[in-house]
Amino acid sequence: MIKKITQKRSRKILALLPILLGSQGAAHAAGAQLYGAVDTFLGSSKASGDPKSVLGVQSGGMTTSFWGFAGSEDLGNNLTVNFRIESYFLADTGAGGRAAGDALFARNAYVGLESKVGEIRAGRLANPMFLATALFDPFGGSTKFSPLLNVLWTPSYGRYFAADTGWSNAVGYYTPEINGLSGRFVYGLGEVAGTNSSNNAVAMLLYDKAPWGATFAIQRTRAGAGFLAKSWAQTALAAAVSYDFNFLKAYVQYDSTRNSGDSIKTDTVQVGMTVPYGNGKFMASAVQTVIKADGVATIRRSDLGFGYDYFLSKRSDLYANVLYDKLSRQGSGTAFGVGIRHKF
């Protein structure tokens, strides 16, 4: 489904650069694509419990800024070789990566072999769990203003999923879509001699046939960002459904985490919607997270988000968002921003 979404968008908005791949033979080489997104905003950010807000120009309000190359070669006999390399960058400073220490091609870096029965990819692969949570979020892939993605993936808001949005040393199988149903399965090898204690695994099913959408994903991680000191593994799941009423698209999502090695568990529920209006759409989301651990009082995190996305064209949009964050027994925090995003 990742490939399908990207190719559909590419046919409409991506510039095509003809680059020859491989030798002149029976196989047919397709053109490579240069594509990406540049997203900057002016705003202020303050999570619950933070002493002060930070005002300035930031990158990635709606989409984490990135660029990439992708291409394919038709081998005949219903076989195709695909490749994709994608790199994050900070549009406000020009620095590479999402933060210091990020790999050059941290978003994707793989080669794959596709046939009628699906595709096998190897390299650094996007985590299907992130896709599952983002597709059923009114704010899409925003890790700055989404009440849901912030608490699941952003460190300053908790990052309850102990995993990155991309996995290195990974192998993945991606099924073809059949009547709106598809699946993707990724296994990340820790590559530690004599043990598989650092290996990660994730499975995701997606149903996408208007007006309905649904997903279920489960991942077992043993290494990655966000692990607590006593925990040696985490099981996380996401289940979501959406329905498009034309005048309104509704989203409901449930996410949970259970850790091995400690008693911490989280349960997160989102209710959200998008409403078309004028040449854009309103976005709204309410999220409640319950955090429990043995011998500790239950903690609740409440997040509300509201925004408007105005489409200047198929590739460019302006947006204005507000995010409210409240952790029990802590002061509230508010983030807001006005920005522009361009996809190329």
C-alpha positions in Angstrom: 0.0 0.0 0.0 2.9 2.3 0.6 4.0 1.7 -2.9 0.5 2.2 -4.3 -0.1 5.5 -2.5 3.3 6.9 -3.5 2.9 5.9 -7.2 -0.6 7.4 -7.4 0.7 10.7 -6.0 3.7 10.5 -8.3 1.6 10.2 -11.4 -0.2 13.4 -10.6 2.4 15.7 -9.0 6.0 14.3 -9.1 8.5 15.5 -11.7 9.9 12.7 -13.8 13.6 12.6 -14.5 14.5 10.0 -17.2 17.6 8.2 -15.9 18.8 5.0 -17.5 19.1 2.0 -15.2 21.3 -1.0 -15.9 22.4 -2.3 -19.2 20.8 -2.2 -22.7 19.2 -5.6 -22.8 15.9 -7.4 -22.8 14.9 -5.8 -19.5 13.2 -2.4 -19.8 14.4 0.4 -17.5 11.8 2.9 -16.2 12.6 6.5 -15.4 13.7 7.5 -11.9 11.6 9.9 -9.9 12.9 12.8 -7.7 10.3 13.8 -5.2 9.8 15.0 -1.6 8.2 17.7 0.5 9.4 21.0 2.1 7.4 22.1 5.1 8.1 25.0 7.4 6.1 26.9 9.9 6.3 29.8 12.3 5.0 28.9 15.7 5.4 28.1 19.4 5.7 24.7 21.1 5.2 23.7 24.7 4.3 20.2 25.9 2.6 19.6 29.3 5.1 20.0 32.1 7.6 22.1 30.1 8.7 25.3 31.9 8.5 27.6 28.9 7.3 27.7 25.3 9.7 28.0 22.3 8.9 30.4 19.5 10.6 30.3 16.2 10.7 28.9 12.6 10.5 25.1 12.6 10.4 22.3 10.0 7.8 19.6 9.4 4.5 21.0 10.7 2.3 18.7 8.6 4.9 16.5 6.9 8.5 15.8 8.0 10.5 17.4 5.3 12.3 14.9 3.0 13.6 14.2 -0.5 14.0 10.9 -2.3 14.7 9.0 -5.5 12.7 6.0 -6.6 12.7 3.9 -9.8 12.1 0.5 -11.2 13.1 -1.9 -14.0 10.8 -4.3 -15.8 12.5 -7.7 -16.0 9.7 -9.4 -18.0 7.8 -12.5 -16.9 5.8 -10.3 -14.4 9.0 -9.4 -12.4 10.0 -5.9 -11.5 12.9 -4.5 -9.5 12.1 -1.4 -7.4 14.4 0.8 -5.4 13.8 3.8 -3.1 16.1 6.0 -1.1 14.7 8.8 1.0 16.4 11.3 3.3 14.9 13.7 6.0 16.1 17.2 6.4 15.3 20.3 8.5 14.0 23.0 6.3 14.5 25.7 8.9 18.2 25.1 9.2 19.2 23.1 6.2 20.6 20.3 8.4 20.2 16.7 7.3 18.0 14.3 9.3 15.2 14.8 11.8 17.8 15.4 14.5 21.5 15.0 15.1 22.6 11.4 14.6 20.0 10.5 12.0 21.2 8.4 9.1 21.5 10.0 5.7 18.6 7.8 4.3 16.7 7.3 7.5 13.2 7.4 5.8 13.8 4.5 3.3 16.7 2.8 1.6 15.8 -0.4 -0.1 15.7 -2.6 -3.2 12.8 -4.9 -3.9 11.6 -7.6 -6.2 7.9 -7.5 -7.2 5.7 -10.1 -8.9 2.0 -10.9 -9.1 2.1 -12.4 -5.5 3.5 -9.2 -3.9 6.9 -7.6 -3.3 9.9 -8.5 -1.1 12.1 -5.5 0.0 15.4 -5.5 1.9 17.2 -2.5 3.5 16.0 0.2 5.7 12.2 0.1 5.6 9.4 2.4 6.8 7.7 1.0 9.8 4.1 -0.2 8.8 3.0 0.7 12.4 3.6 4.4 11.6 1.6 4.1 8.4 -1.3 2.5 10.3 -1.5 5.3 12.9 -1.0 8.1 10.4 -3.6 7.0 7.8 -6.3 7.1 10.4 -5.4 10.5 11.9 -7.1 13.7 10.7 -3.6 15.4 10.8 -2.0 12.7 8.7 1.7 12.2 9.3 2.2 15.4 11.5 4.4 14.8 14.5 4.2 18.4 15.5 0.4 19.1 15.7 -1.3 15.7 15.7 -2.6 14.9 19.2 -2.3 11.2 18.4 1.1 10.9 16.6 2.8 13.2 19.1 2.0 10.9 22.1 2.8 7.8 20.2 6.0 8.8 18.4 7.4 12.2 19.7 9.7 12.1 22.7 8.6 15.4 24.3 5.0 14.1 24.4 5.8 10.7 25.8 6.6 8.5 22.8 4.8 5.5 24.1 5.7 3.3 21.1 9.3 2.1 21.7 10.3 2.0 18.0 11.4 4.3 15.2 9.3 5.1 12.2 11.9 3.3 10.0 13.8 0.0 10.7 17.3 -0.8 9.6 18.6 -4.3 8.5 15.0 -5.2 7.6 13.2 -7.6 5.2 9.6 -7.0 4.3 6.8 -8.7 2.4 4.0 -6.6 0.8 1.0 -8.3 -0.5 -1.0 -7.2 -3.6 -4.3 -5.4 -2.9 -7.4 -7.6 -3.3 -10.8 -5.9 -3.1 -9.3 -3.1 -0.9 -7.4 -5.5 1.4 -3.6 -5.6 1.7 -0.9 -6.5 4.1 2.7 -5.7 5.0 5.0 -7.7 7.2 8.5 -6.4 8.2 11.2 -8.1 10.2 14.2 -6.1 11.4 17.3 -8.1 12.3 19.4 -6.8 15.2 22.4 -8.6 13.7 23.9 -9.5 17.1 26.0 -12.7 17.1 24.4 -15.7 18.8 21.1 -14.2 19.7 17.9 -12.7 18.2 17.3 -10.6 21.3 17.5 -7.4 19.2 15.2 -8.4 16.4 11.9 -6.5 15.7 8.8 -7.7 13.9 5.6 -5.9 12.8 2.5 -7.0 10.8 -0.2 -4.7 9.4 -3.5 -5.3 7.6 -5.2 -2.5 5.8 -8.7 -2.2 4.2 -9.2 0.8 2.0 -12.4 0.8 -0.1 -14.5 3.9 0.1 -16.3 4.9 2.1 -14.8 2.5 4.7 -11.2 2.2 5.9 -9.8 0.0 8.6 -6.5 -1.3 9.9 -5.0 -3.6 12.4 -1.3 -3.6 13.2 0.9 -5.3 15.9 4.6 -5.0 16.5 7.0 -6.7 18.9 10.2 -4.6 19.4 13.3 -5.6 21.4 15.5 -2.7 20.4 15.0 0.9 19.4 14.2 4.4 20.6 12.0 4.9 23.6 12.8 1.8 25.7 12.8 2.3 29.5 15.7 1.1 31.6 14.1 -2.0 32.9 12.2 -3.0 29.8 13.7 -5.5 27.3 10.7 -5.8 24.9 7.4 -4.1 24.0 4.3 -5.3 22.3 2.2 -2.5 20.7 -1.0 -2.7 18.7 -3.1 -0.3 16.7 -6.7 -0.7 15.5 -8.6 1.9 13.6 -11.6 2.6 11.4 -12.7 5.5 9.3 -15.9 6.3 7.3 -16.3 9.1 4.7 -19.7 10.7 4.8 -18.6 13.1 2.0 -19.5 16.2 4.2 -17.3 14.7 7.0 -14.8 12.0 7.4 -14.8 10.3 10.9 -11.8 8.5 12.5 -11.7 6.2 15.6 -8.4 4.6 16.7 -7.2 2.6 19.7 -3.5 2.0 20.5 -1.9 0.1 23.3 1.6 -0.8 24.6 2.7 -3.6 27.0 6.3 -3.9 28.2 8.3 -6.9 29.2 10.5 -6.2 32.2 8.3 -3.5 33.8 4.6 -3.1 34.5 4.0 0.1 32.5 1.1 -0.1 30.0 -0.6 2.5 28.0 -4.0 2.7 26.3 -4.8 5.5 23.9 -8.1 6.4 22.2 -8.6 8.9 19.4 -11.8 10.3 18.0 -11.3 12.7 15.1 -12.7 14.1 11.9 -12.0 16.2 8.8 -14.6 18.5 7.3 -14.2 19.9 3.7 -14.7 23.7 3.7 -13.9 26.1 0.9 -10.7 25.2 -0.8 -9.4 23.2 2.1 -10.5 21.2 5.2 -10.9 21.6 8.9 -9.1 19.0 11.1 -10.0 18.1 14.7 -8.9 15.3 17.0 -9.3 14.4 20.7 -7.0 11.9 22.3 -7.0 10.3 25.8 -4.1 8.2 27.1 -4.2 6.2 30.3 -0.8 5.2 31.7 -0.7 2.5 34.4 2.1 0.9 36.4 2.2 -1.3 39.5 2.4 0.8 42.7 2.0 4.1 40.9 -1.2 6.2 40.6 -2.8 6.2 37.2 -1.7 9.0 34.9 -3.9 10.5 32.2 -2.8 12.5 29.2 -5.4 14.6 27.3 -4.7 16.1 24.0 -6.9 18.2 21.7 -6.0 19.5 18.2 -7.7 21.8 15.7 -6.5 23.1 12.4 -7.3 24.2 8.9 -5.4 23.2 5.7 -5.9 25.4 2.7 -4.9 24.0 -0.7 -3.2 26.6 -3.0 -2.8 23.9 -5.6 -2.4 20.1 -5.8 1.2 20.4 -4.6 1.1 23.4 -2.2 -0.9 24.2 0.9 -1.1 26.7 3.8 -2.1 25.5 7.3 -2.8 26.8 10.8 -2.9 24.4 13.7 -3.3 24.5 17.5 -2.5 21.6 19.9 -3.4 21.4 23.6 -1.6 18.9 25.9 -2.4 18.1 29.5 -0.7 15.5 31.7 -2.2 14.8 35.0 -0.5 16.6 37.9 1.4 18.8 35.4 0.7 22.2 33.9 -0.9 22.3 30.5 1.0 23.0 27.3 0.0 24.6 24.0 1.6 24.5 20.5 0.5 26.5 17.5 1.8 27.3 14.1 1.1 28.8 10.7 3.0 27.2 7.8 3.4 26.2 4.2 4.1 22.9 2.6 5.2 22.1 -0.9 5.4 18.6 -2.5 7.6 18.1 -5.5 
